[in-house]
Amino acid sequence: MNINDIVGLLEENANDIKQAMEYLRSGRDARAVASNNINEDIWLSHCLVCIVVRGSNLMTGESTCSKLWVVNLAGIERLEKTGVLGERRLTESVNINRLLSNFENVIDALVNNRRPLYRDSNLMHVLQNALEGKSKTLIFVHISLLEEYVIETLGTLGFTTRVEK
């Protein structure tokens, strides 16, 4: 799987922070956003930013390359709470939930020393090198303290408990 195989995923080279910020703004503006009964704005698409840093030792000529992936996955609440109607939004929700499930399966396999099935998700396949080997993964999750979201919050906390190893 090549990064160019994913529809809508662009690779841009930035030579300075101003150019990088322009690319980030452009990516943010291209994300699919909708509203529902719960949120004014909910992301319906994912955002991936890969920062590649290349360096060279001027004395030895040795070069290195490191990557930092920042991934913001789309989130979706349970449909019965959102009041969302329409086949398109239902399909979006199913696809987002499937990706999140694939992500959880990959992380679970890695945590439990099993071979993950990256083929179930293009996104997971692209991120394979960032999840294995000497790489480090840090996951931030969004939870709510409101009682009406207790099921979603408990599910999210359960996920973080399973992957904290």
CNS distance restraints for C-alpha pairs under 8 A (distance, minus, plus):
assign (resid   1 and name CA) (resid   5 and name CA) 6.60 0.50 0.50
assign (resid   1 and name CA) (resid 122 and name CA) 7.56 0.50 0.50
assign (resid   1 and name CA) (resid 125 and name CA) 6.72 0.50 0.50
assign (resid   1 and name CA) (resid 126 and name CA) 6.72 0.50 0.50
assign (resid   2 and name CA) (resid   6 and name CA) 7.72 0.50 0.50
assign (resid   2 and name CA) (resid 126 and name CA) 7.06 0.50 0.50
assign (resid   3 and name CA) (resid   9 and name CA) 7.22 0.50 0.50
assign (resid   3 and name CA) (resid  11 and name CA) 7.99 0.50 0.50
assign (resid   3 and name CA) (resid 126 and name CA) 6.35 0.50 0.50
assign (resid   4 and name CA) (resid   9 and name CA) 6.89 0.50 0.50
assign (resid   4 and name CA) (resid  10 and name CA) 7.31 0.50 0.50
assign (resid   4 and name CA) (resid  11 and name CA) 7.97 0.50 0.50
assign (resid   6 and name CA) (resid 122 and name CA) 6.98 0.50 0.50
assign (resid   6 and name CA) (resid 123 and name CA) 7.97 0.50 0.50
assign (resid  12 and name CA) (resid  23 and name CA) 7.51 0.50 0.50
assign (resid  13 and name CA) (resid  20 and name CA) 7.99 0.50 0.50
assign (resid  14 and name CA) (resid  19 and name CA) 5.44 0.50 0.50
assign (resid  14 and name CA) (resid  20 and name CA) 5.22 0.50 0.50
assign (resid  15 and name CA) (resid  19 and name CA) 6.76 0.50 0.50
assign (resid  15 and name CA) (resid  20 and name CA) 7.55 0.50 0.50
assign (resid  16 and name CA) (resid  20 and name CA) 6.35 0.50 0.50
assign (resid  17 and name CA) (resid  21 and name CA) 6.06 0.50 0.50
assign (resid  18 and name CA) (resid  22 and name CA) 6.37 0.50 0.50
assign (resid  19 and name CA) (resid  23 and name CA) 6.42 0.50 0.50
assign (resid  20 and name CA) (resid  24 and name CA) 6.28 0.50 0.50
assign (resid  21 and name CA) (resid  25 and name CA) 6.16 0.50 0.50
assign (resid  22 and name CA) (resid  26 and name CA) 6.11 0.50 0.50
assign (resid  23 and name CA) (resid  27 and name CA) 6.13 0.50 0.50
assign (resid  24 and name CA) (resid  28 and name CA) 6.14 0.50 0.50
assign (resid  25 and name CA) (resid  29 and name CA) 6.11 0.50 0.50
assign (resid  26 and name CA) (resid  30 and name CA) 6.27 0.50 0.50
assign (resid  27 and name CA) (resid  31 and name CA) 6.52 0.50 0.50
assign (resid  27 and name CA) (resid  47 and name CA) 7.37 0.50 0.50
assign (resid  28 and name CA) (resid  47 and name CA) 7.66 0.50 0.50
assign (resid  31 and name CA) (resid  43 and name CA) 7.07 0.50 0.50
assign (resid  31 and name CA) (resid  44 and name CA) 7.31 0.50 0.50
assign (resid  31 and name CA) (resid  45 and name CA) 5.68 0.50 0.50
assign (resid  31 and name CA) (resid  46 and name CA) 7.27 0.50 0.50
assign (resid  31 and name CA) (resid  47 and name CA) 7.38 0.50 0.50
assign (resid  32 and name CA) (resid  43 and name CA) 6.06 0.50 0.50
assign (resid  32 and name CA) (resid  44 and name CA) 5.13 0.50 0.50
assign (resid  32 and name CA) (resid  45 and name CA) 5.35 0.50 0.50
assign (resid  33 and name CA) (resid  41 and name CA) 6.12 0.50 0.50
assign (resid  33 and name CA) (resid  42 and name CA) 5.53 0.50 0.50
assign (resid  33 and name CA) (resid  43 and name CA) 4.77 0.50 0.50
assign (resid  33 and name CA) (resid  44 and name CA) 5.54 0.50 0.50
assign (resid  33 and name CA) (resid  45 and name CA) 7.53 0.50 0.50
assign (resid  34 and name CA) (resid  40 and name CA) 7.47 0.50 0.50
assign (resid  34 and name CA) (resid  41 and name CA) 5.58 0.50 0.50
assign (resid  34 and name CA) (resid  42 and name CA) 5.42 0.50 0.50
assign (resid  34 and name CA) (resid  43 and name CA) 6.77 0.50 0.50
assign (resid  34 and name CA) (resid  44 and name CA) 7.01 0.50 0.50
assign (resid  35 and name CA) (resid  39 and name CA) 5.72 0.50 0.50
assign (resid  35 and name CA) (resid  40 and name CA) 4.68 0.50 0.50
assign (resid  35 and name CA) (resid  41 and name CA) 4.88 0.50 0.50
assign (resid  35 and name CA) (resid  42 and name CA) 5.87 0.50 0.50
assign (resid  36 and name CA) (resid  40 and name CA) 6.35 0.50 0.50
assign (resid  36 and name CA) (resid  41 and name CA) 7.72 0.50 0.50
assign (resid  36 and name CA) (resid  42 and name CA) 7.84 0.50 0.50
assign (resid  36 and name CA) (resid  82 and name CA) 5.35 0.50 0.50
assign (resid  36 and name CA) (resid  83 and name CA) 6.44 0.50 0.50
assign (resid  36 and name CA) (resid  84 and name CA) 6.15 0.50 0.50
assign (resid  37 and name CA) (resid  81 and name CA) 7.20 0.50 0.50
assign (resid  37 and name CA) (resid  82 and name CA) 4.84 0.50 0.50
assign (resid  37 and name CA) (resid  83 and name CA) 5.81 0.50 0.50
assign (resid  37 and name CA) (resid  84 and name CA) 7.68 0.50 0.50
assign (resid  38 and name CA) (resid  81 and name CA) 7.21 0.50 0.50
assign (resid  38 and name CA) (resid  82 and name CA) 5.65 0.50 0.50
assign (resid  42 and name CA) (resid  74 and name CA) 7.76 0.50 0.50
assign (resid  42 and name CA) (resid  75 and name CA) 7.10 0.50 0.50
assign (resid  42 and name CA) (resid  76 and name CA) 7.53 0.50 0.50
assign (resid  43 and name CA) (resid  74 and name CA) 5.07 0.50 0.50
assign (resid  43 and name CA) (resid  75 and name CA) 6.33 0.50 0.50
assign (resid  44 and name CA) (resid  74 and name CA) 5.25 0.50 0.50
assign (resid  44 and name CA) (resid  75 and name CA) 6.91 0.50 0.50
assign (resid  44 and name CA) (resid  76 and name CA) 7.68 0.50 0.50
assign (resid  44 and name CA) (resid  92 and name CA) 7.07 0.50 0.50
assign (resid  44 and name CA) (resid  93 and name CA) 7.95 0.50 0.50
assign (resid  44 and name CA) (resid  96 and name CA) 7.52 0.50 0.50
assign (resid  45 and name CA) (resid  73 and name CA) 7.15 0.50 0.50
assign (resid  45 and name CA) (resid  74 and name CA) 5.18 0.50 0.50
assign (resid  46 and name CA) (resid  71 and name CA) 7.42 0.50 0.50
assign (resid  46 and name CA) (resid  72 and name CA) 5.78 0.50 0.50
assign (resid  46 and name CA) (resid  73 and name CA) 4.63 0.50 0.50
assign (resid  46 and name CA) (resid  74 and name CA) 5.01 0.50 0.50
assign (resid  47 and name CA) (resid  71 and name CA) 5.75 0.50 0.50
assign (resid  47 and name CA) (resid  72 and name CA) 5.03 0.50 0.50
assign (resid  47 and name CA) (resid  73 and name CA) 6.43 0.50 0.50
assign (resid  47 and name CA) (resid  74 and name CA) 7.90 0.50 0.50
assign (resid  48 and name CA) (resid  69 and name CA) 7.00 0.50 0.50
assign (resid  48 and name CA) (resid  70 and name CA) 5.87 0.50 0.50
assign (resid  48 and name CA) (resid  71 and name CA) 4.55 0.50 0.50
assign (resid  48 and name CA) (resid  72 and name CA) 6.43 0.50 0.50
assign (resid  49 and name CA) (resid  69 and name CA) 5.70 0.50 0.50
assign (resid  49 and name CA) (resid  70 and name CA) 5.08 0.50 0.50
assign (resid  49 and name CA) (resid  71 and name CA) 6.34 0.50 0.50
assign (resid  50 and name CA) (resid  67 and name CA) 6.47 0.50 0.50
assign (resid  50 and name CA) (resid  68 and name CA) 5.57 0.50 0.50
assign (resid  50 and name CA) (resid  69 and name CA) 4.39 0.50 0.50
assign (resid  50 and name CA) (resid  70 and name CA) 6.29 0.50 0.50
assign (resid  51 and name CA) (resid  67 and name CA) 5.57 0.50 0.50
assign (resid  51 and name CA) (resid  68 and name CA) 5.05 0.50 0.50
assign (resid  51 and name CA) (resid  69 and name CA) 6.36 0.50 0.50
assign (resid  52 and name CA) (resid  65 and name CA) 6.93 0.50 0.50
assign (resid  52 and name CA) (resid  66 and name CA) 5.76 0.50 0.50
assign (resid  52 and name CA) (resid  67 and name CA) 4.51 0.50 0.50
assign (resid  52 and name CA) (resid  68 and name CA) 6.50 0.50 0.50
assign (resid  53 and name CA) (resid  65 and name CA) 5.68 0.50 0.50
assign (resid  53 and name CA) (resid  66 and name CA) 5.32 0.50 0.50
assign (resid  53 and name CA) (resid  67 and name CA) 6.36 0.50 0.50
assign (resid  54 and name CA) (resid  63 and name CA) 7.23 0.50 0.50
assign (resid  54 and name CA) (resid  64 and name CA) 5.73 0.50 0.50
assign (resid  54 and name CA) (resid  65 and name CA) 4.46 0.50 0.50
assign (resid  54 and name CA) (resid  66 and name CA) 6.58 0.50 0.50
assign (resid  55 and name CA) (resid  63 and name CA) 5.54 0.50 0.50
assign (resid  55 and name CA) (resid  64 and name CA) 5.35 0.50 0.50
assign (resid  55 and name CA) (resid  65 and name CA) 6.50 0.50 0.50
assign (resid  56 and name CA) (resid  61 and name CA) 6.14 0.50 0.50
assign (resid  56 and name CA) (resid  62 and name CA) 5.67 0.50 0.50
assign (resid  56 and name CA) (resid  63 and name CA) 4.17 0.50 0.50
assign (resid  56 and name CA) (resid  64 and name CA) 6.38 0.50 0.50
assign (resid  57 and name CA) (resid  61 and name CA) 5.15 0.50 0.50
assign (resid  57 and name CA) (resid  62 and name CA) 5.28 0.50 0.50
assign (resid  57 and name CA) (resid  63 and name CA) 6.19 0.50 0.50
assign (resid  58 and name CA) (resid  62 and name CA) 7.69 0.50 0.50
assign (resid  69 and name CA) (resid 130 and name CA) 7.26 0.50 0.50
assign (resid  73 and name CA) (resid 100 and name CA) 7.99 0.50 0.50
assign (resid  74 and name CA) (resid  96 and name CA) 6.63 0.50 0.50
assign (resid  75 and name CA) (resid  96 and name CA) 6.99 0.50 0.50
assign (resid  75 and name CA) (resid  97 and name CA) 7.94 0.50 0.50
assign (resid  76 and name CA) (resid  93 and name CA) 6.33 0.50 0.50
assign (resid  76 and name CA) (resid  96 and name CA) 6.99 0.50 0.50
assign (resid  76 and name CA) (resid  97 and name CA) 7.10 0.50 0.50
assign (resid  77 and name CA) (resid  81 and name CA) 7.17 0.50 0.50
assign (resid  77 and name CA) (resid  82 and name CA) 6.79 0.50 0.50
assign (resid  77 and name CA) (resid 152 and name CA) 7.56 0.50 0.50
assign (resid  78 and name CA) (resid  82 and name CA) 6.71 0.50 0.50
assign (resid  79 and name CA) (resid  83 and name CA) 6.53 0.50 0.50
assign (resid  79 and name CA) (resid  84 and name CA) 6.50 0.50 0.50
assign (resid  79 and name CA) (resid  93 and name CA) 7.95 0.50 0.50
assign (resid  80 and name CA) (resid  84 and name CA) 7.91 0.50 0.50
assign (resid  84 and name CA) (resid  89 and name CA) 7.00 0.50 0.50
assign (resid  84 and name CA) (resid  90 and name CA) 7.81 0.50 0.50
assign (resid  85 and name CA) (resid  89 and name CA) 6.77 0.50 0.50
assign (resid  85 and name CA) (resid  90 and name CA) 7.26 0.50 0.50
assign (resid  86 and name CA) (resid  90 and name CA) 6.29 0.50 0.50
assign (resid  87 and name CA) (resid  91 and name CA) 6.06 0.50 0.50
assign (resid  88 and name CA) (resid  92 and name CA) 6.21 0.50 0.50
assign (resid  89 and name CA) (resid  93 and name CA) 6.09 0.50 0.50
assign (resid  90 and name CA) (resid  94 and name CA) 6.20 0.50 0.50
assign (resid  91 and name CA) (resid  95 and name CA) 6.15 0.50 0.50
assign (resid  92 and name CA) (resid  96 and name CA) 6.12 0.50 0.50
assign (resid  93 and name CA) (resid  97 and name CA) 6.07 0.50 0.50
assign (resid  94 and name CA) (resid  98 and name CA) 6.03 0.50 0.50
assign (resid  95 and name CA) (resid  99 and name CA) 6.23 0.50 0.50
assign (resid  96 and name CA) (resid 100 and name CA) 6.26 0.50 0.50
assign (resid  97 and name CA) (resid 101 and name CA) 6.10 0.50 0.50
assign (resid  98 and name CA) (resid 102 and name CA) 6.15 0.50 0.50
assign (resid  99 and name CA) (resid 103 and name CA) 6.08 0.50 0.50
assign (resid  99 and name CA) (resid 121 and name CA) 6.68 0.50 0.50
assign (resid 100 and name CA) (resid 104 and name CA) 6.18 0.50 0.50
assign (resid 101 and name CA) (resid 105 and name CA) 6.17 0.50 0.50
assign (resid 102 and name CA) (resid 106 and name CA) 6.19 0.50 0.50
assign (resid 102 and name CA) (resid 120 and name CA) 6.62 0.50 0.50
assign (resid 102 and name CA) (resid 121 and name CA) 6.53 0.50 0.50
assign (resid 102 and name CA) (resid 124 and name CA) 7.67 0.50 0.50
assign (resid 103 and name CA) (resid 107 and name CA) 6.21 0.50 0.50
assign (resid 103 and name CA) (resid 124 and name CA) 6.62 0.50 0.50
assign (resid 104 and name CA) (resid 108 and name CA) 5.93 0.50 0.50
assign (resid 104 and name CA) (resid 159 and name CA) 7.42 0.50 0.50
assign (resid 105 and name CA) (resid 109 and name CA) 6.09 0.50 0.50
assign (resid 105 and name CA) (resid 116 and name CA) 7.31 0.50 0.50
assign (resid 105 and name CA) (resid 117 and name CA) 7.92 0.50 0.50
assign (resid 106 and name CA) (resid 110 and name CA) 6.26 0.50 0.50
assign (resid 106 and name CA) (resid 116 and name CA) 4.95 0.50 0.50
assign (resid 106 and name CA) (resid 117 and name CA) 6.46 0.50 0.50
assign (resid 106 and name CA) (resid 118 and name CA) 6.96 0.50 0.50
assign (resid 106 and name CA) (resid 124 and name CA) 7.63 0.50 0.50
assign (resid 107 and name CA) (resid 111 and name CA) 6.09 0.50 0.50
assign (resid 107 and name CA) (resid 116 and name CA) 7.73 0.50 0.50
assign (resid 107 and name CA) (resid 163 and name CA) 6.38 0.50 0.50
assign (resid 108 and name CA) (resid 112 and name CA) 6.12 0.50 0.50
assign (resid 108 and name CA) (resid 162 and name CA) 7.04 0.50 0.50
assign (resid 108 and name CA) (resid 163 and name CA) 6.27 0.50 0.50
assign (resid 109 and name CA) (resid 113 and name CA) 6.02 0.50 0.50
assign (resid 109 and name CA) (resid 114 and name CA) 4.69 0.50 0.50
assign (resid 109 and name CA) (resid 115 and name CA) 6.02 0.50 0.50
assign (resid 109 and name CA) (resid 116 and name CA) 5.18 0.50 0.50
assign (resid 110 and name CA) (resid 114 and name CA) 5.82 0.50 0.50
assign (resid 110 and name CA) (resid 115 and name CA) 6.79 0.50 0.50
assign (resid 110 and name CA) (resid 116 and name CA) 6.42 0.50 0.50
assign (resid 110 and name CA) (resid 132 and name CA) 7.77 0.50 0.50
assign (resid 111 and name CA) (resid 163 and name CA) 6.32 0.50 0.50
assign (resid 111 and name CA) (resid 165 and name CA) 6.14 0.50 0.50
assign (resid 118 and name CA) (resid 122 and name CA) 7.42 0.50 0.50
assign (resid 118 and name CA) (resid 124 and name CA) 5.47 0.50 0.50
assign (resid 118 and name CA) (resid 125 and name CA) 4.79 0.50 0.50
assign (resid 118 and name CA) (resid 128 and name CA) 7.10 0.50 0.50
assign (resid 119 and name CA) (resid 124 and name CA) 7.73 0.50 0.50
assign (resid 119 and name CA) (resid 125 and name CA) 6.25 0.50 0.50
assign (resid 120 and name CA) (resid 124 and name CA) 7.79 0.50 0.50
assign (resid 121 and name CA) (resid 125 and name CA) 6.18 0.50 0.50
assign (resid 122 and name CA) (resid 126 and name CA) 6.25 0.50 0.50
assign (resid 123 and name CA) (resid 127 and name CA) 6.29 0.50 0.50
assign (resid 124 and name CA) (resid 128 and name CA) 5.94 0.50 0.50
assign (resid 127 and name CA) (resid 131 and name CA) 6.39 0.50 0.50
assign (resid 128 and name CA) (resid 132 and name CA) 6.34 0.50 0.50
assign (resid 129 and name CA) (resid 133 and name CA) 7.30 0.50 0.50
assign (resid 129 and name CA) (resid 135 and name CA) 7.60 0.50 0.50
assign (resid 130 and name CA) (resid 135 and name CA) 5.70 0.50 0.50
assign (resid 130 and name CA) (resid 136 and name CA) 7.45 0.50 0.50
assign (resid 130 and name CA) (resid 137 and name CA) 7.54 0.50 0.50
assign (resid 131 and name CA) (resid 135 and name CA) 6.04 0.50 0.50
assign (resid 131 and name CA) (resid 136 and name CA) 7.01 0.50 0.50
assign (resid 131 and name CA) (resid 137 and name CA) 6.48 0.50 0.50
assign (resid 141 and name CA) (resid 156 and name CA) 7.31 0.50 0.50
assign (resid 143 and name CA) (resid 152 and name CA) 7.71 0.50 0.50
assign (resid 143 and name CA) (resid 153 and name CA) 5.25 0.50 0.50
assign (resid 143 and name CA) (resid 156 and name CA) 7.11 0.50 0.50
assign (resid 144 and name CA) (resid 149 and name CA) 6.33 0.50 0.50
assign (resid 144 and name CA) (resid 150 and name CA) 7.56 0.50 0.50
assign (resid 144 and name CA) (resid 153 and name CA) 6.16 0.50 0.50
assign (resid 145 and name CA) (resid 149 and name CA) 7.40 0.50 0.50
assign (resid 145 and name CA) (resid 150 and name CA) 7.53 0.50 0.50
assign (resid 145 and name CA) (resid 153 and name CA) 7.84 0.50 0.50
assign (resid 146 and name CA) (resid 150 and name CA) 6.90 0.50 0.50
assign (resid 149 and name CA) (resid 153 and name CA) 6.11 0.50 0.50
assign (resid 150 and name CA) (resid 154 and name CA) 5.95 0.50 0.50
assign (resid 151 and name CA) (resid 155 and name CA) 6.17 0.50 0.50
assign (resid 152 and name CA) (resid 156 and name CA) 6.20 0.50 0.50
assign (resid 153 and name CA) (resid 157 and name CA) 6.10 0.50 0.50
assign (resid 154 and name CA) (resid 158 and name CA) 5.94 0.50 0.50
assign (resid 155 and name CA) (resid 159 and name CA) 6.27 0.50 0.50
assign (resid 156 and name CA) (resid 160 and name CA) 6.36 0.50 0.50
assign (resid 157 and name CA) (resid 161 and name CA) 6.15 0.50 0.50
assign (resid 158 and name CA) (resid 162 and name CA) 6.31 0.50 0.50
assign (resid 159 and name CA) (resid 163 and name CA) 6.38 0.50 0.50
assign (resid 160 and name CA) (resid 164 and name CA) 5.89 0.50 0.50
